[in-house]
Structure formats: C-alpha cells, structure tokens
C-alpha cells in the first residue's frame, strides 16, 4: 500500500484514530480523514495524541456524510485507492430513544459514500466496517458465520444490517469492489471513559463498585469477545493487501469477514483480570441485564475461522492487549482519558 491514498471516515473517533495510527506506522500511504466531529470524536484530541502523527501525510476534512458530499470536498480529495468506512452513529441507547433520525443518518451516510465511490476511477477496495450485533443475541455454543441470517435486536444493529445490504446491492449492481467486515467489542487507548475497560480501571483505582450486567438470576454475567483496535486495523490491512477474492471460496459469504478476538470472556472475569493486574480488590454488583438495558443482548458471538483459514494471525493476544492498555491508562499523562 506504499505511495497510495487511503480514505478513512469517522477517524477522529476511538476506533478510527487507531486506524490512522496503524497506517501511519505500517505503510507510507497518504491518509484522508473525513469526520463530522460530533460528541464521539472529541474534536481532534485523539489524533493530536498519536505520537506518530504526521501532518504531511494526513489531511482532515470536517464533513457530515449524512449529507451529500460537496463538489469542493471531492475536488480537494481527488482520486483514492482504498476507502475504509468507519463512520456511523453507534450508540445503542441513542438508537432506541430516537430511532428515526439515527437510522436515517446511517442509511443516508451509506448511500452518499457508495454514490461517491462509484465515481472514483482508481478505487481498488471499499471496506464497510460493520458489527456482530446484526446477528442479534447468540445462544450458547452458537458462533455466527459470515453467511448466517440477520436478526437485529435494536435500531442501531438494524441500521448496520441495512448498510450491509446496500453495500451488497452496489457490489452486485455497479461492481464496486466491496469488502464487509464485522468486529466485536473493541478495546484500546483513548476509549470513551464510559466504556467497560476504562470504566473498570477508573472504578477499581478509586475503590468504587462496578456494575456487571447479568441474566435475570443475577448469577451469569454477559459475555463478549474483546479485541484491540490495532488488531482490527491489522486484520483489515491484511484484507486490503492480499488477494482475498481468490482465497475466498465461500460463495454465500463472498467478500464478508468476521474479525474476532481469540477467546470469549464474561464481564465479571474481565473485571477481575483488570483488578488483579492493578493489584487492587474488585467491588462489584450483578444486575439484571435486560431490565436495565432493553434492546441490548447478553451474548454476541462470531466465528473467526474464515479469516484464520486465510492465514491471518493477530499480532497480540487478548492478555497482551489488555495489560498494555491498562498500563497506558495508568500513566500520569494519560489519566485524563479516564475522566468522565
């Protein structure tokens, strides 16, 4: 990917800024960032905090992709080789409280990006960043594969499923070179302090009680496959730079790839791992998950076998990623990222 141009949408946010850092460190490509700078972006704070940030290689445009991309912005950007579309509203609670504007934004954003992509003459691949939540809750011992049916449990996941359907339609109709990836719970540095990992670090450090979402009996905690954002960026980089079209033999899931952490953990176990690593006691309370958070699911699960079969290996496992993240947050100069 050296000496090429990659466009990353939504990359002032948590996941996206890790993608900027990855491509700055791992390639020589020029990077275009499009972001509407809403509450999730925290302005340019995350990008400013990247030690390897390079103003000569990164151009940033404040653009609301829910509206048609202006001719002036298109002209300034010019042709690009790769697009990774990370932009979308993603707060589940917001989708439940205000579903119409939430879903309309995500669908309009997708249509605008696909319409623009059709005009690009040098585009090699368009990656749509999706989510495990499109499949809904996963029963025990079920790991959804790329070709399994959607069963969205809330308006957010329904909007992401709709984005995927539009991508498939544009791939079939207009032959756009589209790849769809689904990821699970993503962790890493500079995450919003309300999220589980930084929330646990802050509360354990302060001796506060952590709420653990569980089933109706308050005995079984919810589970997730946690994965570091840089591991996700590495996986997508792999898909961009390898001829996966020739390797992808599963016709029902052509161009779709799950990016999954290597092990499933319940949230109580994860909180205990954090407390043990910090050398502090864990104080917690189990609460009935569905009563507290209607529209959320207790368990999500994807199969990561397809990506593994292509030869991809994550550079860091969960423990390495988790402990590296904890160490980062606990540095005096980084503790500001734990403040609400």
C-alpha positions, 0 to 999 in steps of 0.5 A: 500500500506504499505511495497510495491514498487511503480514505478513512471516515469517522477517524477522529473517533476511538476506533478510527484514530487507531486506524490512522495510527496503524497506517501511519506506522505500517505503510507510507500511504497518504491518509484522508480523514473525513469526520463530522466531529460530533460528541464521539470524536472529541474534536481532534484530541485523539489524533493530536495524541498519536505520537506518530502523527504526521501532518504531511501525510494526513489531511482532515476534512470536517464533513457530515456524510449524512449529507451529500458530499460537496463538489469542493470536498471531492475536488480537494480529495481527488482520486483514492485507492482504498476507502475504509468506512468507519463512520456511523452513529453507534450508540445503542441507547441513542438508537432506541430513544430516537430511532428515526433520525439515527437510522436515517443518518446511517442509511443516508451516510451509506448511500452518499459514500457508495454514490461517491465511490462509484465515481472514483476511477482508481478505487481498488477496495471499499471496506464497510466496517460493520458489527456482530450485533446484526446477528442479534443475541447468540445462544450458547455454543452458537458462533455466527458465520459470515453467511448466517441470517440477520436478526437485529435486536435494536435500531442501531444493529438494524441500521448496520444490517441495512448498510450491509445490504446496500453495500451488497446491492452496489457490489452486485449492481455497479461492481464496486469492489466491496469488502464487509467486515464485522468486529466485536467489542473493541478495546484500546487507548483513548476509549470513551471513559464510559466504556467497560475497560476504562470504566473498570480501571477508573472504578477499581483505582478509586475503590468504587463498585462496578456494575456487571450486567447479568441474566435475570438470576443475577448469577451469569454475567454477559459475555463478549469477545474483546479485541484491540483496535490495532488488531482490527486495523491489522486484520483489515490491512491484511484484507486490503493487501492480499488477494482475498477474492481468490482465497475466498471460496465461500460463495454465500459469504463472498467478500464478508469477514468476521474479525474476532478476538481469540477467546470469549470472556464474561464481564465479571472475569474481565473485571477481575483480570483488570483488578488483579493486574492493578493489584487492587480488590474488585467491588462489584454488583450483578444486575439484571441485564435486560431490565436495565438495558432493553434492546441490548443482548447478553451474548454476541458471538462470531466465528473467526475461522474464515479469516484464520483459514486465510492465514491471518494471525493477530499480532497480540493476544487478548492478555497482551492487549489488555495489560498494555492498555491498562498500563497506558491508562495508568500513566500520569499523562494519560489519566485524563482519558479516564475522566468522565 
